[in-house]
Amino acid sequence: MQRMIVGVSGSSGVIYGIRLLEVLRDIDGIETHLILSKGAKLTLGLETAYAVAEVEALADIVHNPDNLAASVSSGSFRVMGMAVVPCSMKSLAQIALSLNDNLLTRAADVTLKERRKLVLVPRETPLHLGHLRHMTAVTEMGGIILPPAPSFYHAPKTIGDLIDQTVGKVLDQFGIEHGLFRRWGGNDT
Ligand SMILES: Cc1cc2nc3c(=O)[nH]c(=O)nc-3n(C[C@H](O)[C@H](O)[C@H](O)COP(=O)(O)O)c2cc1C
């Protein structure tokens, strides 16, 4: 059994995090540890028809974002990595600067210090230089910035197709097999 931390922060696009949890629930051998920030609980109610309890039910373990004594707060607790989906500019900044005042940012910081995989899906546009600098800092520390930027060569037809493509790209980073989008097969004429 492998463990994966899923952080969902309060930027727009909370549906990306929900879809990731749905997909991981149906994959054997991965125990999900969910941290829903307070901001995420707000956007969840404003952007989706999901109740907090419904989203929490998709995860194996749910952590209180205020509980800095949770298992995932320590590097000695073994996990394969962490994805923050979506990642607000506030959480991005806190991660870039190790401002670990809640469990989501503490777990992300631990993931970086243990040299485990950290994937952030930042959602903001346009970006100012501070946002870009924080993304650079996280990248320099080994994190992966994976914006929810859709491609169109797989001919998406629905919003769900676009969401699945980003979620599939997150899973690709962890080497998790999926069939969420059609891969480019080459145009080798
Ligand atoms: C409806 C709504 C949409 C938001 N969208 C974004 C967004 O796309 N990107 C962002 O960085 N912050 C966004 N915010 C602001 C964050 O929720 C706010 O900065 C919050 O403090 C983030 O805290 P967290 O990262 O701990 O969840 C949004 C807030 C609301 C209420």
The ligand as a Tripos MOL2 file, in Angstrom:
@<TRIPOS>MOLECULE
LIG
   31    33     1     0     0
SMALL
NO_CHARGES

@<TRIPOS>ATOM
      1 C1        -14.8900   31.8170   -5.2050 C.3       1 LIG1
      2 C2        -13.4340   32.0630   -4.9280 C.ar      1 LIG1
      3 C3        -12.5130   31.8390   -5.9260 C.ar      1 LIG1
      4 C4        -11.1530   32.0430   -5.6940 C.ar      1 LIG1
      5 N1        -10.2900   31.7880   -6.7070 N.ar      1 LIG1
      6 C5         -8.9690   31.9020   -6.4760 C.ar      1 LIG1
      7 C6         -8.0570   31.5430   -7.4990 C.ar      1 LIG1
      8 O1         -8.4290   31.1250   -8.5990 O.2       1 LIG1
      9 N2         -6.7290   31.6170   -7.2280 N.ar      1 LIG1
     10 C7         -6.2660   32.0340   -5.9940 C.ar      1 LIG1
     11 O2         -5.0570   32.0580   -5.8070 O.2       1 LIG1
     12 N3         -7.1280   32.3960   -5.0080 N.ar      1 LIG1
     13 C8         -8.4630   32.3390   -5.2150 C.ar      1 LIG1
     14 N4         -9.3440   32.6680   -4.2130 N.ar      1 LIG1
     15 C9         -8.8130   33.2350   -2.9610 C.3       1 LIG1
     16 C10        -8.3740   32.1580   -1.9490 C.3       1 LIG1
     17 O3         -9.4760   31.3590   -1.5680 O.3       1 LIG1
     18 C11        -7.7840   32.8500   -0.7050 C.3       1 LIG1
     19 O4         -6.5500   33.4850   -1.0490 O.3       1 LIG1
     20 C12        -7.5560   31.9030    0.4350 C.3       1 LIG1
     21 O5         -7.0110   32.6190    1.5090 O.3       1 LIG1
     22 C13        -6.6420   30.7540    0.0580 C.3       1 LIG1
     23 O6         -6.3440   30.0180    1.2350 O.3       1 LIG1
     24 P1         -5.8390   28.5130    1.1470 P.3       1 LIG1
     25 O7         -4.7600   28.4550    0.1570 O.co2     1 LIG1
     26 O8         -5.3610   28.2330    2.5550 O.co2     1 LIG1
     27 O9         -7.0160   27.6800    0.7900 O.co2     1 LIG1
     28 C14       -10.7040   32.4940   -4.4290 C.ar      1 LIG1
     29 C15       -11.6490   32.7230   -3.4180 C.ar      1 LIG1
     30 C16       -12.9870   32.5110   -3.6650 C.ar      1 LIG1
     31 C17       -13.9670   32.7560   -2.5520 C.3       1 LIG1
@<TRIPOS>BOND
     1     1     2 1
     2     2     3 ar
     3     2    30 ar
     4     3     4 ar
     5     4     5 ar
     6     4    28 ar
     7     5     6 ar
     8     6     7 ar
     9     6    13 1
    10     7     8 2
    11     7     9 ar
    12     9    10 ar
    13    10    11 2
    14    10    12 ar
    15    12    13 ar
    16    13    14 ar
    17    14    15 1
    18    14    28 ar
    19    15    16 1
    20    16    17 1
    21    16    18 1
    22    18    19 1
    23    18    20 1
    24    20    21 1
    25    20    22 1
    26    22    23 1
    27    23    24 1
    28    24    25 2
    29    24    26 1
    30    24    27 1
    31    28    29 ar
    32    29    30 ar
    33    30    31 1
@<TRIPOS>SUBSTRUCTURE
     1 LIG1         1 GROUP 0 **** ****
